[in-house]
Amino acid sequence: MGGRDATMVLLDENGIRCDGRKIDEPRRIMIKAGGLKNADGSAYIEFGDNKILVGVFGPRDVHPKHMSNTDTGILRVRYHMEPFSVGERKNPAPSRREIEISKVIKEALEPAVMLEKFPRTAVDVFIEILQADGGTRCAALTAASVALADAGIPMRDMVAAIAAGKVADTVILDVNNEEDQAGQADMPIGYMPSAEKITLLQLDGVLTPEEYKKCVEVGVEGCKLVYDLQKKALNDKYFGNKGD
Ligand code: UDP
């Protein structure tokens, strides 16, 4: 939590946030399943001003072979930010942050993917952040779940993700970039609704035990909204007339 612009009003006297949202209102979310013809599965998400493309490949042979596991498949995730995705050009070399987020997303997806069904193989998830505006790991995790489903990878459920947080001593849903920088807490949550299981939970900032509980509750409810949009994206592609 930075405090980059101490003068910014994050929550006004009417309970309206810096981008005009109410405290429990997510940003506009649009998810599209499919779109990349050379990938086995793909998805595109717009989550507020975040724009993210995900391509999934596999299950496929693992090279070098010693990286494979005879008992189970392996999931590999690469989260990559385009240099032009942020205001101040990002160095194209992989950053510690990108390596960490790749690991966090991989671990959040693993409980959802039935890796035991395809031993000795790998499923690769490539995440391209085209435009970033706070909450890219949640948006990317959400889109990656849809892309895995689009690839026909056996899954227990999809993981839906959104962040809860705190600004002006108030718990909010879906933290944007300004709120992330100048607010008091940011708690990204990934959730599998059918299993009622949280697979991602991070916290940057300080919360009281009550605020912590409220953030988890608000975040899980937010994930359920995201989940409906994930299902809609797959329905639109496979049962509607908007697919590829
Ligand atoms: N960000 C940036 N430059 C960077 C990395 C991040 O401007 O090199 C911005 C970007 O908008 C990102 C936000 O900072 O969404 C918050 O980053 P954080 O590490 O909290 O991850 P995120 O919220 O995107 O999951």
Residues whose N, C-alpha, C, O or C-beta is under 5 A from the ligand:
A	BS01	UDP	V86 K90 A132 D133 G134 G135 T136 R137 C138 N177 D180
